[in-house]
Amino acid sequence: MEKFDAVVIGAGHAGCEAALALARTGQKTLLLTLSLDAVAFLACNPSIGGTAKGHLVCEVDALGGEMGVNTDKTLIQIRMLNSGKGPAVQSLRAQADKVAYHTEMKKTIENTPNLYLKQAEVSNVIDDGEEKIVQTVVGDEFSCRAIVFATGVYLNSDIVIGPYVENVGPNGFKNAKYLSTCLKNLGIKLLRFKTGTPARVNGRSIDYSNLIEQKGEENIQSFSFLTKKKPKNVRSCYLTYTNEDTHRIIRDNLYRNPTISGEIKGIGPRYCPSIETKIVRFADKDKHQLFIYSKLLYNFLFKFIFRA
Ligand SMILES: Cc1cc2nc3c(=O)[nH]c(=O)nc-3n(C[C@H](O)[C@H](O)[C@H](O)COP(=O)(O)OP(=O)(O)OC[C@H]3O[C@@H](n4cnc5c(N)ncnc54)[C@H](O)[C@@H]3O)c2cc1C
């Protein structure tokens, strides 16, 4: 059985940082992930930082983390939010190229000494005091002194699209079918959360002439203290508003939404409500902001933001 100092389960944002920190401090580290194509995958909006989160990215950077460096390498737009307000509420926010973000992070991991990246689904762990054993679905076993669980949004996850439900990970990636049982047996209480993601649309189908263009800012600071080059903006974001017609279409189709119909009962994050939740909850508002973020060259992502 191959021996490591540490095994990190999950190569999402948390797992990549944990594995890099361990390896950079001299620990022989194994990083396991369900899919090598989803290392540091941005499941939704390819936005890094923003209000209350830009500071966190800079803190991770100050601690030697990779997120800031990787964002600077792969961003397509960067802005300081709330620049008209006081410094306490200003926050750096970048839109990253989703594919480049994943590719660059994977490259960094693969080129880090002491760090071994492997595609495998962990099904069980055995804690035998000093020695811990990580088992995979195909019967491989790895021994280590410490295990880091960074399994994110993949534990027996369901994807729900209107009335359609599939037991799968984000974006059609494989999910983790067995680890939840192991965690429960270890006495860990599991909760089910929910989050929403906006529709992806083809950028060529959008009439930009009626939208408000939001360019990135030039001569702006980078996320990482290590980045020497000023960030370069290559894409714009666009802003528009919903209207009464949009609200009517959404209200007419509410019955198709499992969150509204009560089929989904998971606890949702505070700041990620869907447009239909806003239409229901804030029925007195006659418009809501709608941001269109560039994702890849021609795919755009709608993001509805409500400001009271
Ligand atoms: C549809 C959707 C929309 C979202 N929208 C936003 C948003 O707009 N803004 C935002 O900030 N956040 C959003 N999130 C949440 C965001 O994706 C997560 O908070 C973030 O990815 C968590 O990072 P993480 O490193 O903890 O885990 P993840 O990024 O989820 O990574 C988990 C890793 O663990 C691996 N893994 C899991 N189980 C096993 C196993 N048994 N064996 C091996 N590997 C395993 C997976 O392969 C993956 O590599 C959204 C999530 C989803 C699903």
The ligand as an SDF file (V2000), in Angstrom:
LIG
                    3D

 53 58  0  0  0  0  0  0  0  0999 V2000
  -25.0020   24.9320   -9.3910 C   0  0  0  0  0  0  0  0  0  0  0  0
  -24.0530   25.6420   -8.4400 C   0  0  0  0  0  0  0  0  0  0  0  0
  -23.9950   27.0180   -8.4300 C   0  0  0  0  0  0  0  0  0  0  0  0
  -23.1120   27.6730   -7.5600 C   0  0  0  0  0  0  0  0  0  0  0  0
  -23.0180   29.0320   -7.6040 N   0  0  0  0  0  0  0  0  0  0  0  0
  -22.0630   29.6750   -6.8960 C   0  0  0  0  0  0  0  0  0  0  0  0
  -21.8190   31.0740   -7.0420 C   0  0  0  0  0  0  0  0  0  0  0  0
  -22.4490   31.7520   -7.8520 O   0  0  0  0  0  0  0  0  0  0  0  0
  -20.8860   31.6610   -6.2790 N   0  0  0  0  0  0  0  0  0  0  0  0
  -20.1710   30.9300   -5.3900 C   0  0  0  0  0  0  0  0  0  0  0  0
  -19.3060   31.5050   -4.7290 O   0  0  0  0  0  0  0  0  0  0  0  0
  -20.3720   29.6250   -5.2300 N   0  0  0  0  0  0  0  0  0  0  0  0
  -21.2820   28.9770   -5.9620 C   0  0  0  0  0  0  0  0  0  0  0  0
  -21.4770   27.6420   -5.8320 N   0  0  0  0  0  0  0  0  0  0  0  0
  -20.7780   26.9670   -4.7830 C   0  0  0  0  0  0  0  0  0  0  0  0
  -19.3460   26.6840   -5.1460 C   0  0  0  0  0  0  0  0  0  0  0  0
  -19.3010   25.8620   -6.2920 O   0  0  0  0  0  0  0  0  0  0  0  0
  -18.7690   25.9680   -3.9850 C   0  0  0  0  0  0  0  0  0  0  0  0
  -18.9310   26.7530   -2.8310 O   0  0  0  0  0  0  0  0  0  0  0  0
  -17.2970   25.7010   -4.1990 C   0  0  0  0  0  0  0  0  0  0  0  0
  -17.0660   25.0180   -5.3980 O   0  0  0  0  0  0  0  0  0  0  0  0
  -16.8440   24.8890   -3.0270 C   0  0  0  0  0  0  0  0  0  0  0  0
  -15.4890   24.6010   -3.1840 O   0  0  0  0  0  0  0  0  0  0  0  0
  -14.9280   23.2990   -2.5230 P   0  0  0  0  0  0  0  0  0  0  0  0
  -13.4740   23.2340   -2.7890 O   0  0  0  0  0  0  0  0  0  0  0  0
  -15.3730   23.2350   -1.0920 O   0  0  0  0  0  0  0  0  0  0  0  0
  -15.6540   22.0820   -3.2510 O   0  0  0  0  0  0  0  0  0  0  0  0
  -15.9700   21.7600   -4.7770 P   0  0  0  0  0  0  0  0  0  0  0  0
  -15.5370   22.8460   -5.6730 O   0  0  0  0  0  0  0  0  0  0  0  0
  -17.3610   21.2920   -4.7880 O   0  0  0  0  0  0  0  0  0  0  0  0
  -14.9850   20.5150   -5.0490 O   0  0  0  0  0  0  0  0  0  0  0  0
  -15.1550   19.2790   -4.3950 C   0  0  0  0  0  0  0  0  0  0  0  0
  -14.1280   18.3030   -4.9110 C   0  0  0  0  0  0  0  0  0  0  0  0
  -14.2420   17.0870   -4.1880 O   0  0  0  0  0  0  0  0  0  0  0  0
  -14.1610   15.9930   -5.0840 C   0  0  0  0  0  0  0  0  0  0  0  0
  -14.8010   14.8630   -4.4170 N   0  0  0  0  0  0  0  0  0  0  0  0
  -15.9950   14.8630   -3.7590 C   0  0  0  0  0  0  0  0  0  0  0  0
  -16.2340   13.6520   -3.2340 N   0  0  0  0  0  0  0  0  0  0  0  0
  -15.1570   12.8640   -3.5780 C   0  0  0  0  0  0  0  0  0  0  0  0
  -14.8280   11.5080   -3.3480 C   0  0  0  0  0  0  0  0  0  0  0  0
  -15.6240   10.6960   -2.6480 N   0  0  0  0  0  0  0  0  0  0  0  0
  -13.6650   11.0330   -3.8450 N   0  0  0  0  0  0  0  0  0  0  0  0
  -12.8340   11.8370   -4.5580 C   0  0  0  0  0  0  0  0  0  0  0  0
  -13.0940   13.1420   -4.7970 N   0  0  0  0  0  0  0  0  0  0  0  0
  -14.2450   13.6330   -4.3120 C   0  0  0  0  0  0  0  0  0  0  0  0
  -14.8240   16.5000   -6.3550 C   0  0  0  0  0  0  0  0  0  0  0  0
  -14.4210   15.7410   -7.4810 O   0  0  0  0  0  0  0  0  0  0  0  0
  -14.2860   17.9300   -6.3820 C   0  0  0  0  0  0  0  0  0  0  0  0
  -12.9970   17.9310   -6.9710 O   0  0  0  0  0  0  0  0  0  0  0  0
  -22.3380   26.9320   -6.6650 C   0  0  0  0  0  0  0  0  0  0  0  0
  -22.4130   25.5300   -6.6690 C   0  0  0  0  0  0  0  0  0  0  0  0
  -23.2500   24.8910   -7.5640 C   0  0  0  0  0  0  0  0  0  0  0  0
  -23.3080   23.3810   -7.5580 C   0  0  0  0  0  0  0  0  0  0  0  0
  1  2  1  0
  2  3  1  0
  2 52  2  0
  3  4  2  0
  4  5  1  0
  4 50  1  0
  5  6  2  0
  6  7  1  0
  6 13  1  0
  7  8  2  0
  7  9  1  0
  9 10  1  0
 10 11  2  0
 10 12  1  0
 12 13  2  0
 13 14  1  0
 14 15  1  0
 14 50  1  0
 15 16  1  0
 16 17  1  0
 16 18  1  0
 18 19  1  0
 18 20  1  0
 20 21  1  0
 20 22  1  0
 22 23  1  0
 23 24  1  0
 24 25  2  0
 24 26  1  0
 24 27  1  0
 27 28  1  0
 28 29  2  0
 28 30  1  0
 28 31  1  0
 31 32  1  0
 32 33  1  0
 33 34  1  0
 33 48  1  0
 34 35  1  0
 35 36  1  0
 35 46  1  0
 36 37  1  0
 36 45  1  0
 37 38  2  0
 38 39  1  0
 39 40  1  0
 39 45  2  0
 40 41  1  0
 40 42  2  0
 42 43  1  0
 43 44  2  0
 44 45  1  0
 46 47  1  0
 46 48  1  0
 48 49  1  0
 50 51  2  0
 51 52  1  0
 52 53  1  0
M  END
$$$$
